[in-house]
Amino acid sequence: MRDLKKLIRDVSGFPKPGIIFKDITPLLRDPAGLALAVELMANPFRGKKIELVVGAESRGFIFGTAVAQALSCGFIPIRKPRKLPAEKISHTYDLEYGQDTLEMHTDAIVKDQHCLIVDDLLATGGTMDACCKLVEKLGGHVSGIAILIELAFLNGRKRFSKYDLHSVIAYDKE
């Protein structure tokens, strides 16, 4: 994990003053780091009958498609408003620095399909909670949550005690 942590850059004051942004672009640029991150996100869910990986725009797309390939299953995108062309459902939620809405096609998930939700970061849990609610609203089963980076000091994990949540890197303090 220390090697992966070295590939994550802190950017102070982004997207607003007081925030220290965890920039994953150096990790994405490093082939071995990227491969290791994907494997460490996928491995806890091998053999768990995952049928679909779900990822939120935009960094959830990066890791979600790679984890889906590693688990030999499909990928479902959750998008920001007005990006999906067919019938959709939406959920509005609070972020640590504002509010946002996510959408998913109504035919993306078949009832009782086992889904793994993947994202790059868990902070307060608003985005992940919205993803879980969208999957469950369509009748899907959230079989797990895979996160690259967990900001443990923000206690977002507490919102997901009923799910199998696995994070690769945890930061205990800012």
Chimera marker file (.cmm) of the C-alpha trace (Angstrom):
<marker_set name="trace">
<marker id="1" x="0.000" y="0.000" z="0.000" r="1" g="1" b="0" radius="0.5"/>
<marker id="2" x="2.881" y="2.349" z="0.703" r="1" g="1" b="0" radius="0.5"/>
<marker id="3" x="3.992" y="2.087" z="-2.915" r="1" g="1" b="0" radius="0.5"/>
<marker id="4" x="0.501" y="2.984" z="-4.116" r="1" g="1" b="0" radius="0.5"/>
<marker id="5" x="0.281" y="5.874" z="-1.636" r="1" g="1" b="0" radius="0.5"/>
<marker id="6" x="3.462" y="7.299" z="-3.160" r="1" g="1" b="0" radius="0.5"/>
<marker id="7" x="1.597" y="7.515" z="-6.476" r="1" g="1" b="0" radius="0.5"/>
<marker id="8" x="-1.186" y="9.691" z="-5.041" r="1" g="1" b="0" radius="0.5"/>
<marker id="9" x="-0.558" y="13.425" z="-5.031" r="1" g="1" b="0" radius="0.5"/>
<marker id="10" x="-2.095" y="15.876" z="-2.530" r="1" g="1" b="0" radius="0.5"/>
<marker id="11" x="-3.411" y="19.093" z="-4.086" r="1" g="1" b="0" radius="0.5"/>
<marker id="12" x="-4.319" y="21.761" z="-1.530" r="1" g="1" b="0" radius="0.5"/>
<marker id="13" x="-7.272" y="24.063" z="-2.142" r="1" g="1" b="0" radius="0.5"/>
<marker id="14" x="-8.990" y="21.984" z="-4.838" r="1" g="1" b="0" radius="0.5"/>
<marker id="15" x="-11.866" y="22.117" z="-5.665" r="1" g="1" b="0" radius="0.5"/>
<marker id="16" x="-12.180" y="24.865" z="-3.047" r="1" g="1" b="0" radius="0.5"/>
<marker id="17" x="-10.111" y="26.305" z="-0.190" r="1" g="1" b="0" radius="0.5"/>
<marker id="18" x="-9.713" y="24.003" z="2.782" r="1" g="1" b="0" radius="0.5"/>
<marker id="19" x="-9.931" y="20.785" z="0.747" r="1" g="1" b="0" radius="0.5"/>
<marker id="20" x="-6.890" y="18.559" z="0.165" r="1" g="1" b="0" radius="0.5"/>
<marker id="21" x="-7.652" y="16.693" z="-3.050" r="1" g="1" b="0" radius="0.5"/>
<marker id="22" x="-6.211" y="13.190" z="-3.525" r="1" g="1" b="0" radius="0.5"/>
<marker id="23" x="-5.019" y="13.263" z="-7.155" r="1" g="1" b="0" radius="0.5"/>
<marker id="24" x="-4.826" y="9.791" z="-8.709" r="1" g="1" b="0" radius="0.5"/>
<marker id="25" x="-3.410" y="10.877" z="-12.074" r="1" g="1" b="0" radius="0.5"/>
<marker id="26" x="0.183" y="9.911" z="-11.120" r="1" g="1" b="0" radius="0.5"/>
<marker id="27" x="-1.101" y="6.418" z="-10.230" r="1" g="1" b="0" radius="0.5"/>
<marker id="28" x="-2.991" y="6.174" z="-13.529" r="1" g="1" b="0" radius="0.5"/>
<marker id="29" x="0.182" y="7.079" z="-15.419" r="1" g="1" b="0" radius="0.5"/>
<marker id="30" x="2.141" y="4.255" z="-13.751" r="1" g="1" b="0" radius="0.5"/>
<marker id="31" x="1.385" y="0.868" z="-15.429" r="1" g="1" b="0" radius="0.5"/>
<marker id="32" x="2.418" y="-1.262" z="-12.447" r="1" g="1" b="0" radius="0.5"/>
<marker id="33" x="0.629" y="0.983" z="-9.970" r="1" g="1" b="0" radius="0.5"/>
<marker id="34" x="-2.571" y="0.977" z="-12.000" r="1" g="1" b="0" radius="0.5"/>
<marker id="35" x="-2.490" y="-2.812" z="-12.436" r="1" g="1" b="0" radius="0.5"/>
<marker id="36" x="-1.888" y="-3.333" z="-8.713" r="1" g="1" b="0" radius="0.5"/>
<marker id="37" x="-4.689" y="-0.934" z="-7.742" r="1" g="1" b="0" radius="0.5"/>
<marker id="38" x="-7.180" y="-2.740" z="-10.003" r="1" g="1" b="0" radius="0.5"/>
<marker id="39" x="-6.164" y="-6.171" z="-8.708" r="1" g="1" b="0" radius="0.5"/>
<marker id="40" x="-6.415" y="-5.072" z="-5.078" r="1" g="1" b="0" radius="0.5"/>
<marker id="41" x="-9.886" y="-3.650" z="-5.741" r="1" g="1" b="0" radius="0.5"/>
<marker id="42" x="-11.095" y="-6.776" z="-7.579" r="1" g="1" b="0" radius="0.5"/>
<marker id="43" x="-9.521" y="-9.552" z="-5.492" r="1" g="1" b="0" radius="0.5"/>
<marker id="44" x="-11.858" y="-9.418" z="-2.445" r="1" g="1" b="0" radius="0.5"/>
<marker id="45" x="-14.822" y="-9.974" z="-4.778" r="1" g="1" b="0" radius="0.5"/>
<marker id="46" x="-13.530" y="-12.876" z="-6.867" r="1" g="1" b="0" radius="0.5"/>
<marker id="47" x="-15.840" y="-15.875" z="-6.596" r="1" g="1" b="0" radius="0.5"/>
<marker id="48" x="-18.666" y="-13.763" z="-5.125" r="1" g="1" b="0" radius="0.5"/>
<marker id="49" x="-20.965" y="-14.098" z="-8.168" r="1" g="1" b="0" radius="0.5"/>
<marker id="50" x="-20.690" y="-10.447" z="-9.172" r="1" g="1" b="0" radius="0.5"/>
<marker id="51" x="-22.673" y="-9.958" z="-12.389" r="1" g="1" b="0" radius="0.5"/>
<marker id="52" x="-22.191" y="-6.227" z="-12.945" r="1" g="1" b="0" radius="0.5"/>
<marker id="53" x="-19.773" y="-3.538" z="-11.846" r="1" g="1" b="0" radius="0.5"/>
<marker id="54" x="-21.321" y="-0.111" z="-11.392" r="1" g="1" b="0" radius="0.5"/>
<marker id="55" x="-19.220" y="3.061" z="-11.447" r="1" g="1" b="0" radius="0.5"/>
<marker id="56" x="-20.077" y="6.735" z="-11.068" r="1" g="1" b="0" radius="0.5"/>
<marker id="57" x="-18.823" y="9.442" z="-13.382" r="1" g="1" b="0" radius="0.5"/>
<marker id="58" x="-16.031" y="10.057" z="-13.839" r="1" g="1" b="0" radius="0.5"/>
<marker id="59" x="-13.252" y="8.303" z="-11.949" r="1" g="1" b="0" radius="0.5"/>
<marker id="60" x="-15.569" y="5.394" z="-11.146" r="1" g="1" b="0" radius="0.5"/>
<marker id="61" x="-15.531" y="4.733" z="-14.892" r="1" g="1" b="0" radius="0.5"/>
<marker id="62" x="-11.749" y="4.347" z="-14.889" r="1" g="1" b="0" radius="0.5"/>
<marker id="63" x="-11.573" y="1.782" z="-12.114" r="1" g="1" b="0" radius="0.5"/>
<marker id="64" x="-15.027" y="0.285" z="-12.688" r="1" g="1" b="0" radius="0.5"/>
<marker id="65" x="-14.366" y="-0.865" z="-16.242" r="1" g="1" b="0" radius="0.5"/>
<marker id="66" x="-10.978" y="-2.291" z="-15.266" r="1" g="1" b="0" radius="0.5"/>
<marker id="67" x="-12.445" y="-4.147" z="-12.270" r="1" g="1" b="0" radius="0.5"/>
<marker id="68" x="-15.313" y="-5.409" z="-14.460" r="1" g="1" b="0" radius="0.5"/>
<marker id="69" x="-12.792" y="-6.822" z="-16.902" r="1" g="1" b="0" radius="0.5"/>
<marker id="70" x="-10.815" y="-8.419" z="-14.059" r="1" g="1" b="0" radius="0.5"/>
<marker id="71" x="-14.018" y="-10.052" z="-12.747" r="1" g="1" b="0" radius="0.5"/>
<marker id="72" x="-15.298" y="-11.008" z="-16.231" r="1" g="1" b="0" radius="0.5"/>
<marker id="73" x="-18.561" y="-9.115" z="-15.913" r="1" g="1" b="0" radius="0.5"/>
<marker id="74" x="-20.321" y="-6.131" z="-17.437" r="1" g="1" b="0" radius="0.5"/>
<marker id="75" x="-20.063" y="-2.466" z="-16.503" r="1" g="1" b="0" radius="0.5"/>
<marker id="76" x="-22.896" y="-0.011" z="-15.827" r="1" g="1" b="0" radius="0.5"/>
<marker id="77" x="-22.204" y="3.748" z="-15.830" r="1" g="1" b="0" radius="0.5"/>
<marker id="78" x="-23.886" y="6.140" z="-13.427" r="1" g="1" b="0" radius="0.5"/>
<marker id="79" x="-23.786" y="9.581" z="-15.001" r="1" g="1" b="0" radius="0.5"/>
<marker id="80" x="-24.248" y="13.221" z="-14.155" r="1" g="1" b="0" radius="0.5"/>
<marker id="81" x="-27.568" y="14.777" z="-15.302" r="1" g="1" b="0" radius="0.5"/>
<marker id="82" x="-28.465" y="15.010" z="-18.985" r="1" g="1" b="0" radius="0.5"/>
<marker id="83" x="-25.745" y="12.593" z="-20.152" r="1" g="1" b="0" radius="0.5"/>
<marker id="84" x="-27.798" y="9.396" z="-20.602" r="1" g="1" b="0" radius="0.5"/>
<marker id="85" x="-29.954" y="9.135" z="-23.742" r="1" g="1" b="0" radius="0.5"/>
<marker id="86" x="-32.646" y="6.638" z="-22.661" r="1" g="1" b="0" radius="0.5"/>
<marker id="87" x="-35.168" y="6.454" z="-19.807" r="1" g="1" b="0" radius="0.5"/>
<marker id="88" x="-33.447" y="7.008" z="-16.474" r="1" g="1" b="0" radius="0.5"/>
<marker id="89" x="-33.857" y="7.385" z="-12.720" r="1" g="1" b="0" radius="0.5"/>
<marker id="90" x="-32.020" y="9.988" z="-10.635" r="1" g="1" b="0" radius="0.5"/>
<marker id="91" x="-30.921" y="10.667" z="-7.083" r="1" g="1" b="0" radius="0.5"/>
<marker id="92" x="-29.794" y="14.017" z="-5.612" r="1" g="1" b="0" radius="0.5"/>
<marker id="93" x="-27.395" y="13.981" z="-2.672" r="1" g="1" b="0" radius="0.5"/>
<marker id="94" x="-25.065" y="16.132" z="-0.566" r="1" g="1" b="0" radius="0.5"/>
<marker id="95" x="-21.296" y="16.246" z="-1.046" r="1" g="1" b="0" radius="0.5"/>
<marker id="96" x="-18.719" y="17.443" z="1.458" r="1" g="1" b="0" radius="0.5"/>
<marker id="97" x="-18.541" y="20.646" z="-0.595" r="1" g="1" b="0" radius="0.5"/>
<marker id="98" x="-21.979" y="20.997" z="-2.244" r="1" g="1" b="0" radius="0.5"/>
<marker id="99" x="-24.792" y="19.004" z="-3.854" r="1" g="1" b="0" radius="0.5"/>
<marker id="100" x="-24.996" y="16.781" z="-6.931" r="1" g="1" b="0" radius="0.5"/>
<marker id="101" x="-27.315" y="14.453" z="-8.848" r="1" g="1" b="0" radius="0.5"/>
<marker id="102" x="-26.596" y="11.103" z="-10.479" r="1" g="1" b="0" radius="0.5"/>
<marker id="103" x="-28.610" y="9.155" z="-13.047" r="1" g="1" b="0" radius="0.5"/>
<marker id="104" x="-28.806" y="5.580" z="-14.299" r="1" g="1" b="0" radius="0.5"/>
<marker id="105" x="-30.715" y="3.976" z="-17.176" r="1" g="1" b="0" radius="0.5"/>
<marker id="106" x="-33.851" y="2.193" z="-15.961" r="1" g="1" b="0" radius="0.5"/>
<marker id="107" x="-32.925" y="-0.943" z="-17.929" r="1" g="1" b="0" radius="0.5"/>
<marker id="108" x="-29.319" y="-1.102" z="-16.691" r="1" g="1" b="0" radius="0.5"/>
<marker id="109" x="-29.954" y="-3.701" z="-14.004" r="1" g="1" b="0" radius="0.5"/>
<marker id="110" x="-32.242" y="-6.729" z="-13.985" r="1" g="1" b="0" radius="0.5"/>
<marker id="111" x="-34.005" y="-7.498" z="-10.696" r="1" g="1" b="0" radius="0.5"/>
<marker id="112" x="-31.786" y="-9.383" z="-8.213" r="1" g="1" b="0" radius="0.5"/>
<marker id="113" x="-28.572" y="-8.955" z="-10.219" r="1" g="1" b="0" radius="0.5"/>
<marker id="114" x="-25.484" y="-8.912" z="-8.000" r="1" g="1" b="0" radius="0.5"/>
<marker id="115" x="-23.608" y="-5.635" z="-8.372" r="1" g="1" b="0" radius="0.5"/>
<marker id="116" x="-20.238" y="-4.381" z="-7.179" r="1" g="1" b="0" radius="0.5"/>
<marker id="117" x="-20.049" y="-0.605" z="-6.898" r="1" g="1" b="0" radius="0.5"/>
<marker id="118" x="-16.592" y="0.811" z="-7.634" r="1" g="1" b="0" radius="0.5"/>
<marker id="119" x="-15.198" y="4.310" z="-7.123" r="1" g="1" b="0" radius="0.5"/>
<marker id="120" x="-11.837" y="5.936" z="-6.611" r="1" g="1" b="0" radius="0.5"/>
<marker id="121" x="-12.633" y="7.686" z="-3.317" r="1" g="1" b="0" radius="0.5"/>
<marker id="122" x="-14.900" y="7.440" z="-0.284" r="1" g="1" b="0" radius="0.5"/>
<marker id="123" x="-15.136" y="10.660" z="1.730" r="1" g="1" b="0" radius="0.5"/>
<marker id="124" x="-18.445" y="11.403" z="3.483" r="1" g="1" b="0" radius="0.5"/>
<marker id="125" x="-20.231" y="8.750" z="1.408" r="1" g="1" b="0" radius="0.5"/>
<marker id="126" x="-22.769" y="10.886" z="-0.457" r="1" g="1" b="0" radius="0.5"/>
<marker id="127" x="-21.813" y="9.709" z="-3.940" r="1" g="1" b="0" radius="0.5"/>
<marker id="128" x="-21.570" y="6.065" z="-2.897" r="1" g="1" b="0" radius="0.5"/>
<marker id="129" x="-24.900" y="6.242" z="-1.064" r="1" g="1" b="0" radius="0.5"/>
<marker id="130" x="-26.524" y="7.649" z="-4.216" r="1" g="1" b="0" radius="0.5"/>
<marker id="131" x="-25.060" y="4.782" z="-6.260" r="1" g="1" b="0" radius="0.5"/>
<marker id="132" x="-26.371" y="2.183" z="-3.803" r="1" g="1" b="0" radius="0.5"/>
<marker id="133" x="-29.823" y="3.770" z="-3.829" r="1" g="1" b="0" radius="0.5"/>
<marker id="134" x="-29.951" y="3.804" z="-7.632" r="1" g="1" b="0" radius="0.5"/>
<marker id="135" x="-28.926" y="0.129" z="-7.875" r="1" g="1" b="0" radius="0.5"/>
<marker id="136" x="-31.451" y="-0.907" z="-5.232" r="1" g="1" b="0" radius="0.5"/>
<marker id="137" x="-34.231" y="1.216" z="-6.743" r="1" g="1" b="0" radius="0.5"/>
<marker id="138" x="-33.851" y="-0.853" z="-9.915" r="1" g="1" b="0" radius="0.5"/>
<marker id="139" x="-34.034" y="-4.088" z="-7.914" r="1" g="1" b="0" radius="0.5"/>
<marker id="140" x="-30.324" y="-4.874" z="-7.951" r="1" g="1" b="0" radius="0.5"/>
<marker id="141" x="-28.412" y="-6.319" z="-5.012" r="1" g="1" b="0" radius="0.5"/>
<marker id="142" x="-25.333" y="-4.418" z="-3.818" r="1" g="1" b="0" radius="0.5"/>
<marker id="143" x="-22.991" y="-7.347" z="-3.231" r="1" g="1" b="0" radius="0.5"/>
<marker id="144" x="-20.029" y="-5.146" z="-2.407" r="1" g="1" b="0" radius="0.5"/>
<marker id="145" x="-18.277" y="-1.809" z="-2.638" r="1" g="1" b="0" radius="0.5"/>
<marker id="146" x="-14.674" y="-1.441" z="-3.816" r="1" g="1" b="0" radius="0.5"/>
<marker id="147" x="-12.862" y="1.836" z="-3.173" r="1" g="1" b="0" radius="0.5"/>
<marker id="148" x="-9.296" y="2.775" z="-4.029" r="1" g="1" b="0" radius="0.5"/>
<marker id="149" x="-8.947" y="5.565" z="-1.422" r="1" g="1" b="0" radius="0.5"/>
<marker id="150" x="-10.883" y="5.928" z="1.818" r="1" g="1" b="0" radius="0.5"/>
<marker id="151" x="-10.687" y="9.169" z="3.787" r="1" g="1" b="0" radius="0.5"/>
<marker id="152" x="-11.331" y="7.301" z="7.045" r="1" g="1" b="0" radius="0.5"/>
<marker id="153" x="-11.201" y="10.486" z="9.155" r="1" g="1" b="0" radius="0.5"/>
<marker id="154" x="-14.475" y="11.603" z="7.493" r="1" g="1" b="0" radius="0.5"/>
<marker id="155" x="-16.278" y="8.441" z="8.724" r="1" g="1" b="0" radius="0.5"/>
<marker id="156" x="-18.072" y="7.772" z="5.429" r="1" g="1" b="0" radius="0.5"/>
<marker id="157" x="-17.755" y="4.009" z="6.002" r="1" g="1" b="0" radius="0.5"/>
<marker id="158" x="-20.365" y="4.191" z="8.794" r="1" g="1" b="0" radius="0.5"/>
<marker id="159" x="-23.086" y="4.718" z="6.169" r="1" g="1" b="0" radius="0.5"/>
<marker id="160" x="-22.337" y="1.335" z="4.587" r="1" g="1" b="0" radius="0.5"/>
<marker id="161" x="-22.293" y="-1.127" z="7.484" r="1" g="1" b="0" radius="0.5"/>
<marker id="162" x="-24.784" y="-3.417" z="5.713" r="1" g="1" b="0" radius="0.5"/>
<marker id="163" x="-22.450" y="-3.817" z="2.715" r="1" g="1" b="0" radius="0.5"/>
<marker id="164" x="-19.149" y="-5.588" z="2.148" r="1" g="1" b="0" radius="0.5"/>
<marker id="165" x="-16.946" y="-2.496" z="1.713" r="1" g="1" b="0" radius="0.5"/>
<marker id="166" x="-13.288" y="-2.885" z="0.816" r="1" g="1" b="0" radius="0.5"/>
<marker id="167" x="-10.838" y="-0.007" z="0.450" r="1" g="1" b="0" radius="0.5"/>
<marker id="168" x="-7.276" y="-0.392" z="-0.778" r="1" g="1" b="0" radius="0.5"/>
<marker id="169" x="-5.760" y="2.742" z="0.829" r="1" g="1" b="0" radius="0.5"/>
<marker id="170" x="-7.062" y="4.461" z="3.946" r="1" g="1" b="0" radius="0.5"/>
<marker id="171" x="-6.017" y="7.892" z="5.184" r="1" g="1" b="0" radius="0.5"/>
<marker id="172" x="-6.663" y="8.242" z="8.934" r="1" g="1" b="0" radius="0.5"/>
<marker id="173" x="-5.963" y="11.971" z="8.979" r="1" g="1" b="0" radius="0.5"/>
<marker id="174" x="-6.013" y="14.838" z="6.522" r="1" g="1" b="0" radius="0.5"/>
<link id1="1" id2="2" r="1" g="1" b="0" radius="0.2"/>
<link id1="2" id2="3" r="1" g="1" b="0" radius="0.2"/>
<link id1="3" id2="4" r="1" g="1" b="0" radius="0.2"/>
<link id1="4" id2="5" r="1" g="1" b="0" radius="0.2"/>
<link id1="5" id2="6" r="1" g="1" b="0" radius="0.2"/>
<link id1="6" id2="7" r="1" g="1" b="0" radius="0.2"/>
<link id1="7" id2="8" r="1" g="1" b="0" radius="0.2"/>
<link id1="8" id2="9" r="1" g="1" b="0" radius="0.2"/>
<link id1="9" id2="10" r="1" g="1" b="0" radius="0.2"/>
<link id1="10" id2="11" r="1" g="1" b="0" radius="0.2"/>
<link id1="11" id2="12" r="1" g="1" b="0" radius="0.2"/>
<link id1="12" id2="13" r="1" g="1" b="0" radius="0.2"/>
<link id1="13" id2="14" r="1" g="1" b="0" radius="0.2"/>
<link id1="14" id2="15" r="1" g="1" b="0" radius="0.2"/>
<link id1="15" id2="16" r="1" g="1" b="0" radius="0.2"/>
<link id1="16" id2="17" r="1" g="1" b="0" radius="0.2"/>
<link id1="17" id2="18" r="1" g="1" b="0" radius="0.2"/>
<link id1="18" id2="19" r="1" g="1" b="0" radius="0.2"/>
<link id1="19" id2="20" r="1" g="1" b="0" radius="0.2"/>
<link id1="20" id2="21" r="1" g="1" b="0" radius="0.2"/>
<link id1="21" id2="22" r="1" g="1" b="0" radius="0.2"/>
<link id1="22" id2="23" r="1" g="1" b="0" radius="0.2"/>
<link id1="23" id2="24" r="1" g="1" b="0" radius="0.2"/>
<link id1="24" id2="25" r="1" g="1" b="0" radius="0.2"/>
<link id1="25" id2="26" r="1" g="1" b="0" radius="0.2"/>
<link id1="26" id2="27" r="1" g="1" b="0" radius="0.2"/>
<link id1="27" id2="28" r="1" g="1" b="0" radius="0.2"/>
<link id1="28" id2="29" r="1" g="1" b="0" radius="0.2"/>
<link id1="29" id2="30" r="1" g="1" b="0" radius="0.2"/>
<link id1="30" id2="31" r="1" g="1" b="0" radius="0.2"/>
<link id1="31" id2="32" r="1" g="1" b="0" radius="0.2"/>
<link id1="32" id2="33" r="1" g="1" b="0" radius="0.2"/>
<link id1="33" id2="34" r="1" g="1" b="0" radius="0.2"/>
<link id1="34" id2="35" r="1" g="1" b="0" radius="0.2"/>
<link id1="35" id2="36" r="1" g="1" b="0" radius="0.2"/>
<link id1="36" id2="37" r="1" g="1" b="0" radius="0.2"/>
<link id1="37" id2="38" r="1" g="1" b="0" radius="0.2"/>
<link id1="38" id2="39" r="1" g="1" b="0" radius="0.2"/>
<link id1="39" id2="40" r="1" g="1" b="0" radius="0.2"/>
<link id1="40" id2="41" r="1" g="1" b="0" radius="0.2"/>
<link id1="41" id2="42" r="1" g="1" b="0" radius="0.2"/>
<link id1="42" id2="43" r="1" g="1" b="0" radius="0.2"/>
<link id1="43" id2="44" r="1" g="1" b="0" radius="0.2"/>
<link id1="44" id2="45" r="1" g="1" b="0" radius="0.2"/>
<link id1="45" id2="46" r="1" g="1" b="0" radius="0.2"/>
<link id1="46" id2="47" r="1" g="1" b="0" radius="0.2"/>
<link id1="47" id2="48" r="1" g="1" b="0" radius="0.2"/>
<link id1="48" id2="49" r="1" g="1" b="0" radius="0.2"/>
<link id1="49" id2="50" r="1" g="1" b="0" radius="0.2"/>
<link id1="50" id2="51" r="1" g="1" b="0" radius="0.2"/>
<link id1="51" id2="52" r="1" g="1" b="0" radius="0.2"/>
<link id1="52" id2="53" r="1" g="1" b="0" radius="0.2"/>
<link id1="53" id2="54" r="1" g="1" b="0" radius="0.2"/>
<link id1="54" id2="55" r="1" g="1" b="0" radius="0.2"/>
<link id1="55" id2="56" r="1" g="1" b="0" radius="0.2"/>
<link id1="56" id2="57" r="1" g="1" b="0" radius="0.2"/>
<link id1="57" id2="58" r="1" g="1" b="0" radius="0.2"/>
<link id1="58" id2="59" r="1" g="1" b="0" radius="0.2"/>
<link id1="59" id2="60" r="1" g="1" b="0" radius="0.2"/>
<link id1="60" id2="61" r="1" g="1" b="0" radius="0.2"/>
<link id1="61" id2="62" r="1" g="1" b="0" radius="0.2"/>
<link id1="62" id2="63" r="1" g="1" b="0" radius="0.2"/>
<link id1="63" id2="64" r="1" g="1" b="0" radius="0.2"/>
<link id1="64" id2="65" r="1" g="1" b="0" radius="0.2"/>
<link id1="65" id2="66" r="1" g="1" b="0" radius="0.2"/>
<link id1="66" id2="67" r="1" g="1" b="0" radius="0.2"/>
<link id1="67" id2="68" r="1" g="1" b="0" radius="0.2"/>
<link id1="68" id2="69" r="1" g="1" b="0" radius="0.2"/>
<link id1="69" id2="70" r="1" g="1" b="0" radius="0.2"/>
<link id1="70" id2="71" r="1" g="1" b="0" radius="0.2"/>
<link id1="71" id2="72" r="1" g="1" b="0" radius="0.2"/>
<link id1="72" id2="73" r="1" g="1" b="0" radius="0.2"/>
<link id1="73" id2="74" r="1" g="1" b="0" radius="0.2"/>
<link id1="74" id2="75" r="1" g="1" b="0" radius="0.2"/>
<link id1="75" id2="76" r="1" g="1" b="0" radius="0.2"/>
<link id1="76" id2="77" r="1" g="1" b="0" radius="0.2"/>
<link id1="77" id2="78" r="1" g="1" b="0" radius="0.2"/>
<link id1="78" id2="79" r="1" g="1" b="0" radius="0.2"/>
<link id1="79" id2="80" r="1" g="1" b="0" radius="0.2"/>
<link id1="80" id2="81" r="1" g="1" b="0" radius="0.2"/>
<link id1="81" id2="82" r="1" g="1" b="0" radius="0.2"/>
<link id1="82" id2="83" r="1" g="1" b="0" radius="0.2"/>
<link id1="83" id2="84" r="1" g="1" b="0" radius="0.2"/>
<link id1="84" id2="85" r="1" g="1" b="0" radius="0.2"/>
<link id1="85" id2="86" r="1" g="1" b="0" radius="0.2"/>
<link id1="86" id2="87" r="1" g="1" b="0" radius="0.2"/>
<link id1="87" id2="88" r="1" g="1" b="0" radius="0.2"/>
<link id1="88" id2="89" r="1" g="1" b="0" radius="0.2"/>
<link id1="89" id2="90" r="1" g="1" b="0" radius="0.2"/>
<link id1="90" id2="91" r="1" g="1" b="0" radius="0.2"/>
<link id1="91" id2="92" r="1" g="1" b="0" radius="0.2"/>
<link id1="92" id2="93" r="1" g="1" b="0" radius="0.2"/>
<link id1="93" id2="94" r="1" g="1" b="0" radius="0.2"/>
<link id1="94" id2="95" r="1" g="1" b="0" radius="0.2"/>
<link id1="95" id2="96" r="1" g="1" b="0" radius="0.2"/>
<link id1="96" id2="97" r="1" g="1" b="0" radius="0.2"/>
<link id1="97" id2="98" r="1" g="1" b="0" radius="0.2"/>
<link id1="98" id2="99" r="1" g="1" b="0" radius="0.2"/>
<link id1="99" id2="100" r="1" g="1" b="0" radius="0.2"/>
<link id1="100" id2="101" r="1" g="1" b="0" radius="0.2"/>
<link id1="101" id2="102" r="1" g="1" b="0" radius="0.2"/>
<link id1="102" id2="103" r="1" g="1" b="0" radius="0.2"/>
<link id1="103" id2="104" r="1" g="1" b="0" radius="0.2"/>
<link id1="104" id2="105" r="1" g="1" b="0" radius="0.2"/>
<link id1="105" id2="106" r="1" g="1" b="0" radius="0.2"/>
<link id1="106" id2="107" r="1" g="1" b="0" radius="0.2"/>
<link id1="107" id2="108" r="1" g="1" b="0" radius="0.2"/>
<link id1="108" id2="109" r="1" g="1" b="0" radius="0.2"/>
<link id1="109" id2="110" r="1" g="1" b="0" radius="0.2"/>
<link id1="110" id2="111" r="1" g="1" b="0" radius="0.2"/>
<link id1="111" id2="112" r="1" g="1" b="0" radius="0.2"/>
<link id1="112" id2="113" r="1" g="1" b="0" radius="0.2"/>
<link id1="113" id2="114" r="1" g="1" b="0" radius="0.2"/>
<link id1="114" id2="115" r="1" g="1" b="0" radius="0.2"/>
<link id1="115" id2="116" r="1" g="1" b="0" radius="0.2"/>
<link id1="116" id2="117" r="1" g="1" b="0" radius="0.2"/>
<link id1="117" id2="118" r="1" g="1" b="0" radius="0.2"/>
<link id1="118" id2="119" r="1" g="1" b="0" radius="0.2"/>
<link id1="119" id2="120" r="1" g="1" b="0" radius="0.2"/>
<link id1="120" id2="121" r="1" g="1" b="0" radius="0.2"/>
<link id1="121" id2="122" r="1" g="1" b="0" radius="0.2"/>
<link id1="122" id2="123" r="1" g="1" b="0" radius="0.2"/>
<link id1="123" id2="124" r="1" g="1" b="0" radius="0.2"/>
<link id1="124" id2="125" r="1" g="1" b="0" radius="0.2"/>
<link id1="125" id2="126" r="1" g="1" b="0" radius="0.2"/>
<link id1="126" id2="127" r="1" g="1" b="0" radius="0.2"/>
<link id1="127" id2="128" r="1" g="1" b="0" radius="0.2"/>
<link id1="128" id2="129" r="1" g="1" b="0" radius="0.2"/>
<link id1="129" id2="130" r="1" g="1" b="0" radius="0.2"/>
<link id1="130" id2="131" r="1" g="1" b="0" radius="0.2"/>
<link id1="131" id2="132" r="1" g="1" b="0" radius="0.2"/>
<link id1="132" id2="133" r="1" g="1" b="0" radius="0.2"/>
<link id1="133" id2="134" r="1" g="1" b="0" radius="0.2"/>
<link id1="134" id2="135" r="1" g="1" b="0" radius="0.2"/>
<link id1="135" id2="136" r="1" g="1" b="0" radius="0.2"/>
<link id1="136" id2="137" r="1" g="1" b="0" radius="0.2"/>
<link id1="137" id2="138" r="1" g="1" b="0" radius="0.2"/>
<link id1="138" id2="139" r="1" g="1" b="0" radius="0.2"/>
<link id1="139" id2="140" r="1" g="1" b="0" radius="0.2"/>
<link id1="140" id2="141" r="1" g="1" b="0" radius="0.2"/>
<link id1="141" id2="142" r="1" g="1" b="0" radius="0.2"/>
<link id1="142" id2="143" r="1" g="1" b="0" radius="0.2"/>
<link id1="143" id2="144" r="1" g="1" b="0" radius="0.2"/>
<link id1="144" id2="145" r="1" g="1" b="0" radius="0.2"/>
<link id1="145" id2="146" r="1" g="1" b="0" radius="0.2"/>
<link id1="146" id2="147" r="1" g="1" b="0" radius="0.2"/>
<link id1="147" id2="148" r="1" g="1" b="0" radius="0.2"/>
<link id1="148" id2="149" r="1" g="1" b="0" radius="0.2"/>
<link id1="149" id2="150" r="1" g="1" b="0" radius="0.2"/>
<link id1="150" id2="151" r="1" g="1" b="0" radius="0.2"/>
<link id1="151" id2="152" r="1" g="1" b="0" radius="0.2"/>
<link id1="152" id2="153" r="1" g="1" b="0" radius="0.2"/>
<link id1="153" id2="154" r="1" g="1" b="0" radius="0.2"/>
<link id1="154" id2="155" r="1" g="1" b="0" radius="0.2"/>
<link id1="155" id2="156" r="1" g="1" b="0" radius="0.2"/>
<link id1="156" id2="157" r="1" g="1" b="0" radius="0.2"/>
<link id1="157" id2="158" r="1" g="1" b="0" radius="0.2"/>
<link id1="158" id2="159" r="1" g="1" b="0" radius="0.2"/>
<link id1="159" id2="160" r="1" g="1" b="0" radius="0.2"/>
<link id1="160" id2="161" r="1" g="1" b="0" radius="0.2"/>
<link id1="161" id2="162" r="1" g="1" b="0" radius="0.2"/>
<link id1="162" id2="163" r="1" g="1" b="0" radius="0.2"/>
<link id1="163" id2="164" r="1" g="1" b="0" radius="0.2"/>
<link id1="164" id2="165" r="1" g="1" b="0" radius="0.2"/>
<link id1="165" id2="166" r="1" g="1" b="0" radius="0.2"/>
<link id1="166" id2="167" r="1" g="1" b="0" radius="0.2"/>
<link id1="167" id2="168" r="1" g="1" b="0" radius="0.2"/>
<link id1="168" id2="169" r="1" g="1" b="0" radius="0.2"/>
<link id1="169" id2="170" r="1" g="1" b="0" radius="0.2"/>
<link id1="170" id2="171" r="1" g="1" b="0" radius="0.2"/>
<link id1="171" id2="172" r="1" g="1" b="0" radius="0.2"/>
<link id1="172" id2="173" r="1" g="1" b="0" radius="0.2"/>
<link id1="173" id2="174" r="1" g="1" b="0" radius="0.2"/>
</marker_set>
